[in-house]
């Protein structure tokens, strides 16, 4: 099982409400247990691919269908990093291609990109 630890921090000063200055502010640590994968979103076509970085459990050689049984909302931070307030992967059966990468890639996932964030 993969363990992912993400440490995020804002470089600013707490005494300046974390808006300016050179220091450490608003640190968060996230620990996740599960499979590692890279999500790549194509904004123009509102699709995504999921490239597995480790062997996904339940996969088998020649497997063609990857099932998303219900819409899945990305965590808020992930959606924000993509430039949206919300990003949903829509339910459906998507192609799992074992030839596209070492551990396989799911392609053509439909995504819903909601409320584009304004650039600061």
HELIX and SHEET records of a PDB file:
HELIX    1   1 UNK A   14  UNK A   16  5                                   3    
HELIX    2   2 UNK A   76  UNK A   81  1                                   6    
SHEET    1   A 2 UNK A   2  UNK A  11  0                                        
SHEET    2   A 2 UNK A  24  UNK A  34 -1                                        
SHEET    1   B 5 UNK A  37  UNK A  42  0                                        
SHEET    2   B 5 UNK A  47  UNK A  52 -1                                        
SHEET    3   B 5 UNK A 105  UNK A 116 -1                                        
SHEET    4   B 5 UNK A  84  UNK A  89 -1                                        
SHEET    5   B 5 UNK A  72  UNK A  73 -1                                        
SHEET    1   C 5 UNK A  37  UNK A  42  0                                        
SHEET    2   C 5 UNK A  47  UNK A  52 -1                                        
SHEET    3   C 5 UNK A 105  UNK A 116 -1                                        
SHEET    4   C 5 UNK A  92  UNK A  97 -1                                        
SHEET    5   C 5 UNK A  65  UNK A  68 -1                                        
END                                                                             
